[in-house]
Amino acid sequence: MAPVLALVGATGAVGTVMIDIINARESVPWGEIRLIASARSAGKKITVRGEELTVVALSPEAFDGVDIAMFDVPDEISAEWAPIAAERGAVAVDNSGAFRMDDDVPLVVPEVNADKVAERPRGIISNPNCTTLSMMAALGALHHEFGLRELVVASYQAVSGAGKEGVDQLYAELSAVAGKEVGVRAGDVRDAITAAGVSIEDSPFPAPLALNVVPSAGSYKGDGWYSEELKVRNESRKILGIPDLKVSATCVRVPVVTTHSLAVHATFEREVTVEEAHKVFAAQPSLVLQDDPANGVFPTPADVVGEEPTYVGRVRQALDFPNTLDFFVCGDNLRKGAALNTYEIAEKLAPEFS
């Protein structure tokens, strides 16, 4: 019997991307695909692989007969319902932050630590945060060859990481400043936005995003740190299996709709050259190397959005730091950063139920 797959949050932003990914596959291992969402979305019809499926309401009974349940819902929903799915016999693959740092829940990136899918005493597997995930295929491949020791990261995060509200806010702000001579004196961007009737006080961001960057991502956790920065540190340690890895991150929100970028400064135990790094990246199927800076060839979010791989460029040896590489990565935060990695974990699990 082919396994039964359920998608919880099928009508949400990431769930929609998940369905697109499933539809684009040449073949899938599933005998049945079940779509689950909130009661208000129940009854909606969605076409998956040529078959019109009806969304069912989230309930314990919805998981009966399900082998693998992918969760693309807020933390509080996953925290309540992923254990219920596991109790009903499904393996829950969760995209939220509810279980990432639970010692009994593996945090998995298939390219890096696929073996961990078997270590799931709670019947739950967690998907990393999209910021961490955007660099993990590249870092994991380098760590395997050279032994990662220290990591300094600056992220440039798209507004879709803050949900639909973030995207709507950016579009509204861009409309407000379009065609105006602003960005030439302090406060004129804010003035133009508020004059157009766009609220900054109700924005998901603490400052305007149009013509600006904001060094704030996630919630403030004290001592100068935001939650996204702590996630990069803690999740990198867990995924790579380096509990004492030295990590420092600064996460910045930028006026990009979708696709996170990161500038990575990575120090290794062993000497590494740019040529060796290129070979490592080229051998990783989920990475695309674009690295010819003399001719302006390097990844940018505008060229990577909608793509499944992570793109890597600007690879160079740090001038003043031994055994250290600097490089730039871009990854679509709604695809590989969320939906795709969750689905790839489910694919790794599928043979267990065939």
N, C-alpha and C positions, 0 to 999 in steps of 0.2 A: 504493500500500500504506500502510495506517495503521501508525504506529510501534509498536514493542514496548517496553513499560515493565517494568522489574524493580524490586522492592522488596526490598532486602537488610536483614534485621532485621525481617522481617514479623511475627514473634511477640512482639517487644518492646513496651515501653510506648508509645514514639513510633510504632512501626510499626503498632500497633493503632489509634492515632488516625489515622494516614495512611489506613488502610483505611476507617475511618469517613468520612473526608473524601471519598474516592473514591466510596464508596457513596451519599453525599448529593448528589453532583453530578447535575444534570439530564442532562448528556451528558459524555462523555469522548472524547478523540481517539485512544484506544489500540486497536490491532487485537488485541493480546494483553497480558495482565498476568501477570507471572511472580513468584511469591513465593519468596524465598530466605532461608534461616536456617541456624543451626548444624546439625550432623549430628544432635544430639539432638532437634531439632524437625522434622527431615525426615519427611515422610509425614503430617504433621498436615493436616487438611482445614479450609479457611477459605472462607467464601462471600464473593465479591466481585462486586457488581453482578448478583446472582442466580445466579451460576455457582460451583459448588463447585470450588475450586482446591486442588491438593496442593502443600504446601511442599516445595521441593527443597533439598538440602544445598549449602552454599557450596562452589564449586569453579570452576576456570577455565572448564570446559565449560558451567557454568550461565549464562554470559554470551554464549554463541554465539547470534547472531541478535538480540541485545538492542540497541536504539538508545539508550535512556536508562536508567541504573541509579541509583536513589535509595538512599543509604546512611543508615540509622538505627541505627548500631552504635557501640561504643566507639572511641576514637581509634586504639588500636593495631590494631584490625581494619580500620578504614578505611585507615590508613597502608599496610597490606599489600595490601588487596584492591581499593581504588579504582584504583590504577595498573594492576592486572591487568585490571579491567573495561575500562579505556581502551585497553589493548593489544589486547583482543578486539574493539574497534570501538565500544564504548558510550561515551556521555558520562556520566561519573560526577558526580552531584549529591550532595555529601557534607554531612551534618548534624553531623559531629563537628568537633573543633578541630584535626584533623591538618594541614589545609592552609590555614587561614584567613589566615595571614600570609605564605604563599608568594607571592612576586612573580609567579610564572607561573600563579597560580590566582586568578581573580576572586572577590571576596566580594560576593554579590549580594542586594539587596532589590529585587524587581521594580518597586515603586512609585518607587524612588529612582534606580537605576542599571541598568535592564534592558538597556541597550545593551552592558553588559560581558559578557553571556552569550556573545557572539561572540568574545571575547578569551580563549581557553582553550588555550594552547599545549600543556598537559599532558593535555588532554581531561578536565579536572576543574573543577568549579565548586563553591565552598564556600558554605555557609549560615552566617550569623552566630550568635554566642552569643545565647541567648534573652533575656538582660538587655539587650544592645545593641538587639536587634531590637524589643523592646517599645516603644521610643521612636522608632525610626528612620523610620517612615512620617510621623510628625508633624514630626520635625526636618528630614527631607529636603524636605518640602513648604515649610517655612518658609525653609530655606536657599536653595531655588530662587528665592524671591521677595526675600529680604532679606539674604542672605549671612551665614552663621554665622561668628562669629569666636572666641567663647569658650563653654565649656560646663562647668557644674558640676552634678553629678547625685548624688542620694541614692536608692539602690534599697531596696525592701522586698520581699525575694525569698521565694517560696513554697518549701516543703520538697521538693516534687516535683522541683525542680531538682537535688536530691541523689539522685534515684532512689527506688526502692521502699523502700530502707532508711530514707530520710529521712521518707517518709510513715508507715511503720510506727512509727518512733520517736516522731513527734508524736502519733499516735493512742494509743500506749502511755502516754505522759506525760500526755496529757489525761485518760485513764481513771484514772491514778494520783492526780491532784489533784482530780478531780470530786467535788463535795460536801464538800470539806474547806476549812477556813478557813486558806488559805495565801496567800502574797503580801503578808503584813503585817509580816514581819521577815526580815532577811537570812538566806538559807540554808534557809528553811522549804519552798520549792518543791523544792529539791534533796533535802531530807530526805524529803519525801512521796513523791517519785519512787523513790528508792532503797528506802524502806520497803515499797513495793509490789512490789519485786523487778525493777524496770526498771533496766537498766544504763545509766549515764551514761558510763562509761569506754569502752564499746563503741559509743557513739552516733556517727553521722557528724558531729555538731555538738560544738563544744568546751564548750558550756554547755547547760543545759536550755532548751527552746523553749516549753514550756507556760507561759503567763502571763509571757512574757519576750520579748525581742528580743536577737539576738546579732550584733555587728558583725564578722562573719566569713563570707565566702562564697568558696568555692574553696580553693585551697591557698596557704599563706603563701609569698611570694616575696622577702621581705627588705625592709629599709628601711621597714617599716611597712605594706607594700602586699600585698593579696591578689590572687590571679589574676583574679577577676571584675572587680576595679577596673581592672586593666591591660587586660583585654579591652575594657571600655567605651572606654577611651582609644584603644587601637590600632585597634580595629575601626571606631569612628566616623570616625577619620581616613581609613581606607582606603575605606569605603563612600561617604563624601561627597566624596572626592577632595580633602581638605584636609590635606596631610601635616604642616603646622605648626599645626593646630588646638590651641588651649589647652584641655585637658580635665583635670578632677579629679573623682574619683568616690569615694563611700563606699558600700559594698555591705553590706546588713544582712539577715540571715535573720529572718523573722517567722513566727508560728504560723498560717500560711495553707497549705492543702494545695496548691492550684494557682491560679496567676495572679500574675505579678510586677507590682509597682507602682513608679513612679519619680517623684520630685519633680525637675523639670528647671528649671534656671536658665540661660537661653541669651541670649547677647549677640550682636547682629548689626551688620553694617557700616552698615546703613541704619535709619532710624527706622521703628518698627513699632508699631501700636496694637492694642489688644485686638480692636477691630472688624475690622481687617484680618486678624488671625490667625484669627478666627472664620470669615471668608470662605474663607481658605486651607484650613482644616480641613474645612469643609462641602463643599468641592469635591473632596476626596479620598475616593474610594469605600470605601477600607479603613479610614477613620476614622469614629467616631461621637462627635459633640460633645455632652457633657452638662455644661452650665455655667450653672447658676443657683444660686449658693451661698446667696443670700438665702433661698431656699426649700429648701435642703438637697439640691440636685440636683448631683451630681458622681459620677464613677465610683468604685466600690469593688470589690475582688476578688470578693466574694461575689456580686455582680451581673453580673460579666463572665465568670466561669469557664464554659467550654464555648462561648464565642462566638468567631467568627472575626475580627471587626474589633478594632482598638485603640481604646480609649475615652479621650477627652481631656476634662479639666475644670479648674476652678480657674485659668483663664487670667487673668493680671493683669500689669500693667506694674510692674516693680520700682520701688520708691519712690526708691531712692538710686543706681540704676545706669542710665545712659542707654542707649537702644536695646536694652533687656533685657526679656524676658518670663519669668515664672515660670508653670509649669503642671504638672498632675498627669496621669499616664497609667497605664492598666491594660491588660495584655495577657495572655491565657492562654499560659503558657510552653510548654505541650505542643502547642498548636494553632499559632497564628501564630508563636510563639517557636521552633517546631521543625518539626512536620510540614507545616503549611500553606505556609510559605514555601518549603520544599523542593519541595513539589508544584507551587507556582506557578512556580518556576524551570523545572521539567520541562514545564509547559504552555507556557511561552515558547519552549522548545526544539522542541516537537512539530512545528511547521510545517516545520522543516528536514528532517524525515524522512517527510513525507507525499507 
